[in-house]
Amino acid sequence: MEENLAAILKESNRIMNKLQVLSAFFEDEVLYKIYLRSQVIHSLFAHNPELDANKLELFHVQFTETLIGLLKEIKKANEKKVTILFDEIQLNDDLIAQVKSSAFSEERFHSEKQRQALRINNSLRKLYQVLSEDSQENPFAKNMHTFSARFAEEFYDPIEPEMLDALTRYDQKEVYANAYAIIGRKLMGALCKYDFKTEFFNGLKAGDVLLELYKFVNNDRYFVYLPSRNLFLFCDVSQITHIDWTDNRSKKERIAQELQQKNEQIESRISAIKTYIPPQIRQLLAENYKKISDIDFLQNMSNFEIQANILKTMLNTLTL
């Protein structure tokens, strides 16, 4: 008799350890209460050897082991979902590394646009001299057109053809023109006034047509440069409402940052997914806890059999 009790208590301890580990894993309050209540039932038999230990064994067979099996299946399903999420994170990390290795950096773009502004300013200063002297000399730097060709794909913002037409439309009477360039008369006057001090502001593209926007230093005035025609005209940037002028990231860098943000969101979800218990099972746990807390364990073993059947049905039909 004592050997049978010792064997049942030993097996009960093993089962309770499993339930404790699972309750700690899921960090669910009701589940932990079920563990504590089950521990009380175990202790009841451990300290009262005159009780029928077979009822403790029956309790575990009908209730605790079925509950453990259900929790293991939930844990397994959750871990599969987490594995998929980790695979997605790794895939995104690989894409981020690939994008960054092939993209122009913001630092490089920033340094090159300063050089381009210097080329434009020097070329416009030379254009003013050429127009003033009625010279036939080409005023433009040889590499002035390469900047847009290099950076447009990554950094330039798209505009509609209608906007391109509005930005490059002009009246022949309001421009200076020679064999090399067309420039607005008022723009040339402003350039002279401010000593040809401008800075690159942004790049635009409409299909294959590229535009460069420049801003006067310390002055809120802008002009557009059309490299394909060497056309320079004042520009009202308030007409271009769909562009965030503060965002100078390349297209690939935007993609990389979006992927990084997505990874951060996934990582924040993983811990919740690992310990997720479906609502219908959480409700069942609450009902189970209420029953094992309220009933007289020794007198109403049939109630445990009913709960066990519900748990078994849930285990057999579990779809997570």
N, C-alpha and C positions, 0 to 999 in steps of 0.2 A: 504493500500500500504506500509506504513512504517512498519507495523507488519510483512508483508511478507518479506521485506528486512531484518529486524532484525533476523527473523527466518533463512533465507538463510545464512546470515553472521555468525550466531551462529553455524549452521551446518558446514559451511565452516571452521570456526576456529577449530572445533572438528576434521575434516578431515586433516587439516594442521598439527595439533598436532601429529596425527598418522604418517603422512609422515615424520615429523621432527624426531620422535623417531626412525623410520626405517632407515632414512638416517644417523643418528648418530650411529646406530648399525652396519650398513654395512661399514661405513667409506669410501664410494665410492665418488670420486670427482664429477662425472657426476650426480649421484643421488642427491648429495647435491645441485648442481646447479639447478636441476629440482625443488627441494624444494624451493630454493630462488626465482626462476622464478614464481613458483606457488604462492608464498607469494606476489610477486609483483602484480599478477593478482587479488588476493584477495583484496589487498590494493586499487587497482584501483576502485573496486566496493564499497569498504567501504567508500572512500572519494569522490565518485561521485554518489550520490543517484539517479540522473536523469537517470543513465544507467539501462538497463534491467537486473535486478539481476537474472532472470531466466537463462540467459546465463552462469552466474557463477555456478549456480546449475547444468546446463547441462555439463559444463566443468568438474566438479568433478565426475558426474555420468559416463560420457563417458571415462574420462581419469584418474583422480586422484584415484578414488576408485578402478578401475580396476588395476592400478599400485600397489596400496597398497595390494590388494588381491594376486597379483603375488609375491610381495616381502615377504608376510607372508608365502606363500607356499614354497618359496626358503628357508626362515629362518627355517621353520618346518623340511624340508628335511635335511638341514645342521645339525640341532640339533639332529636328529636321528643318523646321522653319528657320531657326537661327542659323543653321549651316548654309541654307540658301542665301540668307542675308549677308553672311560673311563672304560667301562667294561673290555676291554683288559688289560688296565693298572692295574686294580684291580686284575685280574687273574694272571698277571705277578708278582705283589706284593705278592700274596699268595704263588706262586711257589717259589719266592725268599726266603720268610720266611721259607718255608718247606725245601728247599735245605740247607739253612744256619743252620737250627736246627739239621740236620742229617749229616752234613759234618764235617770232621776234619778241624780245623782252620789252617791257615798258621802258626800262632804262635806256635801251638802245634807241627806241623810237624817240624818247625825249631828247637824247643827245643829237640825233640826226635832224630832228625838226628845228633845232636851234641853228644847225649848219645851213639848213634849207632857207630859213628866214634871212640869214646873212647873205646867201646867194641872191635871193629875191631883192633885198634892200640894195645891194650893190648893183644889181642889174637894172633896177628901176632908176637909180641915181644916174647910171650910164645912159639909160634911155632918155632921161631928161636932157642930158648934154647933147645926145644925138639929135633929138627933136629941135633943141634950141639952135644948133649949128647947122641943121639941115644936112646932117652927115649920112652917108650910106653904110656906116660901120654897124656890124651886128653887136648890140649891147648886152646880149645875154650870155651867161656862163654856159659852157658846153654840157655840163652835167646837171643842169637845172631841172630837167624833165625826169630824171631817174628816181627822184624821191617818191613821187606818187606811184610809179610803177612798182617800186619795192614794197611799199607799205599799205597800199590801197586795200588789198585783199584782207589784211588783218585788222586795220584800224579805221578805215573810212566808213562813214554811215551812209546807208542807201537813201536816195530820194526819188520821187516820182519824176517822169519825163516832163510833166507840166511845171514842176518846181525848177528843173534845170532850165527850161525855156524862160521862166520868169527871172531867174538869176542872171542869165546871159543875154537878155534882150537889151538893146540900146538904140539910141537915135544917132544917126551918122553925124548930125550937127553937134552932138555933145561929146564927141571923142576926138582924140588925136590918133592918127594912124600912119604907119609907114610900112615898109616891106617886112618888118620883123614883129610888129606888135600893134595892138589896139588898146588904148587906155582912156578912161573917162577924163574929161578936162578938169572937172572938179576934184577928181581923185588925185590927179597929178598936182593940182594946186595944194591939196592937203598934205601930200607927201613932201612937197617942198617946205611947207610951213612947219612940219614936224620932223624935218631933217631925215626923212626916209627911215624912221625908226618904227618898225613894225615887228610883230611876232606871229609865228604860225599858230593858228587857233584851232582848226579842225579840218578834216578831209571829208569830201562827199563823193558819192558815185551814183550815176544813173546808168545802169547797164555797164557798157565799156567806157563811158565818158567819165573822166575824173576831174574833180574840182578841189582847189585848195583855198581855204578861208584864212585870212590874215586880219589881225587886230592892231590898231595903232597903240603903241606903248603909252600907258598913262592916259588913254583917251578911249572912250567907248564908241569907237567907229570901226567899221569892218569893210573889207573888200574881198572880192572873189577873183581867183586866178584860174583860168582855163588853159592848161598846158598845151592842149592840142591846137589851140589857135593863138596862144600868147595874148589872151584877152584879160584885161584888168578892169573891173567895174566895182563901184560902191555896192555894198550889200546890206540889206536890212535883215539881220538874223532873227528878228522877232517873227518873221514870216515862216520860219522853219520851226514849227512847234513840236514836232514828234521826237526830237533828239535831246538826249541828256548831255549837255555840253561839258559837264564835269566828269564824264566817264571816258577816260582815254585808254582803257584796256583794249587789247586786241581781241578779235573774235575768238581765237583759240584760248586766250587767257580767261575770257568770260566763261567759256565752256568748262575749263579746268576748275574755275572757282565754283561754278554751279554743281559740278560733280563732287567737289569737296564738301559743299554745303549739304548735298544729298547724303553723302557718307556720314556726316555728323548727325543728320536726322535719323538715319538707319541705326547708328550706334546708340542713340538715345532710346530707340524703341526696343533694342535687343533684350535688355534686362527685364522689361515688362513682358515681352513675349515668352521668355524662358520660364517665367513663373505664372503664366496665364492659366487660369482655370475657367472653363466655360460657365456662363451664368446658370444653366440648368443643373450643372454638377455642383456649383457653389450653393445653390438652393437646396440640393439634396443633402449636402454636408451639414447645412444648418438644421435640417429636419432630423438627420441622424444624431447630431449632437443633442438636440432637444430630447430625443427618445432615450438615449443612454444616460442622460442626466436625470430624467423624470421617473423612469420606470424602476421597479424593484427587480434588479438583475436576477436574483435567485428564483423569483416567483413567476416571471414573465418571459421566459426564454423564447416563446413563440414570436414575440415582437421583434426579436433580433432576426429571426428567420425571415420575417416579412421584409425588413430592411435589407437583409442580405440578398433576397431575390431582386429587389429594386436595383441594388448595386450591380449584381451580376448582369441584369438586363442592360443597364447603362454601359457596362464594360463590353458586352457582346455587340452592342449597336453603336459604339462610340465612333463618331466621324468628326475629326477635328480639322 
